[in-house]
Amino acid sequence: MAPQYSHTALNPRVSPKIKWDDYMKLFICILYRVYVANWAKFTRLFNYAFAESLLAAGFTDGTRAGPLVSQVSHLKHWKDRIWTRVYDTHPNQWVRLAMFVETIELVAERGHIRLTVCSGIDIQRLEECGQDIADYQYPTALQLIQESSLD
C-alpha cells in the first residue's frame, strides 16, 4: 500500500510549496511523456528523487499527487519551453534528453517503483543513446532550455 503523505510543514503557520526548478520540471515532463500516467507512482518517485528539496521547502513527508498534476497541467496549458522541448521531439531522437530517462529508471529501481512505459517508447534505445554519449559533457537543464529557446 502506498504511503499517505501529509503536508506537514516544518513551520505549521506556513503551508509548504514546491519550489519548482527547471530540473524538476524537466523530470516531471519526461516522466509524464515516457511512462503511463500513474500519479501514485509518479508521486512516490518524485518524493524519492527530490526528498532533500522537498524537505527544504517544508515537506516532512513528501508531497501529494495534486501539485504534480497541477504542474503538468500548467506546463502543458501555457506551452512552457520545457514542455514543448519534451513534446516537440520524438523520444527516439532524444540523444541529449536520454540521461533524464536513465535517471528516472535508476531512481525507480532504487525506490522499488515499477513504471509502465508508454507504447511506442523504446527505453532500451534511449538508454543506448545515453551510453553512446557517456563521454559527453552533459548540459544542465538550464542549458537545454536555453538551447531550445534558440530553435
N, C-alpha and C positions, 0 to 999 in steps of 0.2 A: 504494500500500500504506500502511495506517495505521501511524503511528509506534508503536513499542513503548515503553511508559512503565515506568519502574522507580521503586521507592520509594527513591530515593537521598536520604538525609537530609543536611541541612547539617551536623548533628552525627550521626555514624554510630552513636553509642551510644543515640540516641533515635529510635524509629520515628515518622515524621511522621503526624499525624492531621488530617483536615479539621476545621476549627473552623466548624461549620455555623451560619451566622446565618440570620435569617428571610428575608432576600432570596435567599440560596442555596436555601433550602427551597422558597420560592415559585417560583423559577426552575425547579427540577427538577420540581416538581409540575405546573406548566403545560406544561413540555416533554413530560412523560410523558402528559399529558391530551390535548394537541393533536396530537402527532406520533406516527407509527407507531414503536414501540419498536425502536430500533437502537442498542444500547448502545455500539458502537464510535463511531458518530457523536455520540451524546449525550456521550460522554466527551471527544471532541475539542472539542466545542462548550463544555462545562463548563470544560475546561482553558484554552481561549481566553478565555472570558468572565471567569474568576476567576484568571487567571495570577498576579496580584500577591498575592492572598490565599493561594493555594497555596504560592507561594514563601515567604511569611512564615511559613507553617505548617511549612516544611521540605521541601517537594516541589520538587526541582530540575528535574524533567522532567514535571510534572503528575501526575495520579493515574490509577489504572486504573478500569475499569468497576465492579469489586467494591464499593467504597464507595458509589457512586451507586445501584447496585441495592439494597444494604443499606439506604440511607437511605430510598428509596422504599418498600421493604417495611416498614420501621419506621414511617414516617408513616402508611401505609395500615393496618397492623395495629393501631396504637394510636389510630387515628382522630384524628390530630393536627389541631388547629384550622386549620392551613394547608391540610392535605389536604382536610378537609371543606369549607372555603371554596371550593376549586377544584372539587371534585367535586359539591357540592350545588347549584351554579349552572350552568345550561346555558351553553355558550360564547357562544351568540347573545345572552345577557343580560350579558355581561362588559364593560359600559361602563367600569368602573373598573379591570378587570384587563387591558384591551386593550393598555395600554402595555407589559406584560411580553411579550405576543405580539410586538409591534413590536420590542422589544429583542432577543428571540430571533431574529427574522427578520433584523435588522440584523447581529447577531453572526455568524449563519450565513453571510450574504452576505460579510461581511468575512473570515471564516475559510475561505471557499470550501467550505462544508459544505452539501450538498444534503439537506434533510429532506423526508420524505413526510408529508403532512397526513392525519390520520385521516378516514375517511369521516364525513360529517355536519358537519364543521367548515368554516366559510366564512372563510378567512383575510382575504379582501378586505373582508368585512363587519366583521371585528374591527379591521382597520386603519382603516376608515372611522369606527368608534366612537372610535378613538384620535384621529383628526383632528377629529372633532366636539367633543372636549373638549380641544383643543390649548391653549386659553387657561386651562384649569382648573389650579388648583394641585394637582399630583399629590401624593397622600398617600404617606407612606413605607410600606414593607412592614409595619412595626410598627403604624402607624395602621390599615391594612387588617385586620390580625389582631385588634387591639383592637375594631374596629368589628364584626367577625364574631362576637366573643365576646359582644357585647351582644344578638345575634339570638336 
